[in-house]
Amino acid sequence: MKTIYQLIWTVIVLVLISSPTFSQGKCKNYHQSNCEAYGFNFKYSGQSKNAVFEKGQTSIFKLVCYEGFEYRISLCADKKLTGIYFRIREDNTNRNILFDSSTDEEGFLEKIFYVEKSKNLLIEVVVPEGDVASESAEYDELFGCVGVLIEYNKRSDTGFEK
């Protein structure tokens, strides 16, 4: 009788450990070790994120941007999450798209921009379904780490007028 309870407990623990919720730890600091930093006096922002994503998933988080700063947003992901892209949206009722990396001519998963007036933006990360049917895919093929590296830089005054 005792071995049945031990077996059941072991199975429950294994299921919990292998679930995406509990596997967030494997993606901890993913953006710091996998996204390329820009350099050129850009500094790491604590607003950077990483998470486990499933194919077909979309997720949004808020980014606070301050007046007079340049920001660089770069996206990196496990190779099995193909076709991933991000959008920068206004944080209002319309949620207008300001940038969409899926339509960018260069196809880069990064964007550098200057903020003239402090504002909140929304960063939307999209992982398409992919070409593997979820019914036939191995569990591990459906999930992967995604990192969003956010960097900032105080923009220098340039030109003759100050």
Phi, psi and omega in degrees: 000319180295323181292329177295316179295321177296319179296313179299314180299318178298316179297316179299314180298316179297320178296315180295318181294324183274354180286154182300327181298318182273349180267009176304330182301326180291343179258005181300130180060024180303318182296329181285330182261350184236336177270138181280126176286150186277323185082214179046051177068007175286141182246150178295137177254135176293354177278356177299152184224158167212153183196165171274131177240151174253145176305134182091005184262145173234139179217148183231140171221159184270141176238124177267122181244137185251146181305136176085007181245148169264146179234146173234125177246125176229145184244138174219151185206161172306145181299334181287346177265075185283151176078011182296146177207171178223158177233147171252125183238156171289145177265074177215186183294330180280331183051046180302143179277123178265331179206141178224111184292341179287340180252001179293132183302322182280339180073019179286148176260049177208159178208133174247132181211158180253142181250116180277329181223132182307140181197163173262138175237164174246134176253119182250121179253129183237126174247109180298164180304320183089180185260007178257121178296131185297335179289326184261352184281149171291148182307314184293337180287340185273345186238151176195167181276143175230135177236140174239109180267124179244128179233155181221161182206131174290121184285134179282148173291138178228163178088185184272331183271138178232000000 
